[in-house]
Amino acid sequence: GMPYCDDLYLDVVLLPDGQLFLLDEDELEEALSKRIIRQSDFELAHREAAALMRSIREGRNYLIQAGEEHFRDLLVKLE
């Protein structure tokens, strides 16, 4: 019954100018070396980050698309 969020350690950052960064790889490696996570978790984090970054680069990330659509809708309502 407690809300929680799974954190895969890696952070994907997209700046307004389109620059895309992967951060906190050192934290992921530290978690692996301290046996906080397993090798499979380490690999999952990298796969998910790569897939997310690929969807952003290819312009098919559903969260960004939804945000842009909502922004356009707001602009229409403000006119």
Phi, psi and omega per residue, in radians:
G1 nan -0.061 -3.139
M2 -1.600 2.285 3.077
P3 -1.206 2.508 3.105
Y4 -2.669 2.959 3.128
C5 -2.398 2.258 3.044
D6 -1.338 2.241 3.129
D7 -1.954 2.140 3.131
L8 -1.644 0.323 3.062
Y9 1.298 -0.751 -3.082
L10 -1.344 2.517 3.097
D11 -2.085 2.268 3.052
V12 -1.809 2.184 -3.096
V13 -2.091 2.208 3.073
L14 -2.023 2.062 3.132
L15 -1.518 2.763 -3.127
P16 -0.986 -0.482 -3.136
D17 -1.468 0.074 3.085
G18 1.669 -0.118 3.105
Q19 -1.154 2.428 -3.074
L20 -2.177 2.288 -3.081
F21 -2.295 2.586 2.983
L22 -1.938 2.115 -3.081
L23 -2.043 2.819 3.000
D24 1.244 0.466 3.054
E25 -1.076 -0.562 3.114
D26 -1.116 -0.640 3.105
E27 -1.162 -0.669 3.107
L28 -1.138 -0.788 3.130
E29 -1.119 -0.671 3.105
E30 -1.127 -0.725 3.113
A31 -1.075 -0.668 3.102
L32 -1.183 -0.799 -3.099
S33 -1.163 -0.505 3.117
K34 -1.561 0.046 3.131
R35 1.087 0.524 3.029
I36 -1.323 -0.580 3.078
I37 -2.173 2.846 3.094
R38 -1.640 2.929 3.086
Q39 -1.006 -0.674 3.136
S40 -1.117 -0.613 3.083
D41 -1.181 -0.710 3.108
F42 -1.031 -0.825 -3.138
E43 -1.175 -0.677 3.091
L44 -1.050 -0.783 -3.135
A45 -1.039 -0.773 3.132
H46 -1.178 -0.705 3.108
R47 -1.096 -0.793 -3.115
E48 -1.150 -0.733 3.116
A49 -1.107 -0.748 3.128
A50 -1.109 -0.735 3.131
A51 -1.138 -0.723 3.113
L52 -1.100 -0.827 -3.133
M53 -1.114 -0.664 3.112
R54 -1.112 -0.757 -3.139
S55 -1.131 -0.586 3.107
I56 -1.223 -0.845 -3.127
R57 -1.060 -0.627 -3.094
E58 -1.503 -0.002 3.099
G59 1.241 0.487 -3.113
R60 -2.174 0.412 3.098
N61 -1.395 2.088 -3.018
Y62 -1.131 -0.555 3.124
L63 -1.203 -0.744 3.107
I64 -1.164 -0.741 3.109
Q65 -1.052 -0.754 3.133
A66 -1.139 -0.729 3.120
G67 -1.084 -0.750 3.112
E68 -1.126 -0.684 3.119
E69 -1.130 -0.768 3.123
H70 -1.135 -0.649 3.113
F71 -1.108 -0.769 3.104
R72 -1.077 -0.718 3.105
D73 -1.072 -0.719 3.105
L74 -1.108 -0.740 3.131
L75 -1.055 -0.710 3.109
V76 -1.088 -0.736 -3.115
K77 -1.206 -0.456 -3.140
L78 -1.438 -0.242 -3.121
E79 -1.260 nan nan
